[in-house]
Amino acid sequence: MCFRMDTPKKIVNHEEVQDDSMHFLFIYGGLVGGMCMFSLAAAFKIFTAGLSSSAQLHHQLVSSLFRAPMRFFELNPTGIPHLNNN
């Protein structure tokens, strides 16, 4: 036997209290599960948006590099170390 706080002086069966507790645990579990699903969906959306934007940026950079005039490559040679005075 135990007493419930919301109804003073009423003796309640232990099984009734356990049923109420399980009801609240199911609600809490559902809320936690919903939050996990929402967090996973948000993380997936951020990942796909970042992947899409980085692919678009890479495409723009490569296409502008291919359209650059040859003068750019003559002024900026590759393969020569720029840190020493050779």
N, C-alpha and C positions, 0 to 999 in steps of 0.2 A: 504494500500500500504506500502511496505517496500523495502529496498534496500538490495541486496545480496552483500557480501563482495568480492566474487570471480569475479564478473562482475560489475565493476564500471559503474555508470550512467545508469544502466538498471533497470527499475521498474519491479518488479516481483509481481505476484499475491500472496496473502497470502496462498491460497490453495496449490500452488506449493511448497512453503517453508515448509508447514506443512507435505506434502507428503515426502519431502526429510528428514525431521526430523524423521518421522515414520520409514523410511527405515533404518536410522542409529540406531534407538532404537531397531528395530528387529535384526539387526546385533549384537548390544551390548547384547541384551537378549539371543541370541543364544550362544554367547561366554560365558556368565555367566552360562547358563545352561550346556554347555559342561564342564566347569571347575567344577561345582558341581558334575556332573556325574563321572568325572575323580577322584575327591577327594573321593567320596563314594567308587568307585571301588578300589582305592589304600588302603583305610582304611579297606575294607573287606579283601583284600589280606594280609595285615599285620596281621589282626586278625586271619585269618585261618592259616597263617604260624606260629604264636605264639602258637596257640592251638595245632597244629601238633607237634611242637618241644617240648612243655611241656609234651604232652602225651608220646612222644618217650623217653624223659628223665625220666619220672616217671616209664615207663616200664623197662628201663635199671636199675634204682635204685632198684626196687622191685625184679627183677630177680637176681641181684648181691647179694641182701640181703638174698634171699632164697638159694643161692648157697654158702653162707658163712659157714665155718666150725663151729661146736658147741663150739669150744674154744673161738670164738669171743663173743658169748653170755654169756659164763661163766666169761669172763674177764670184760664184760660191762653189768652188771645186770640192769634191769629196775625196777622201783618202789621204789628204795631207794633214799631218798633225798641226793643229793651230796653237798648241800650248808652248811649243819651243820656237826659237828664232831661226829655223832652217829655211 
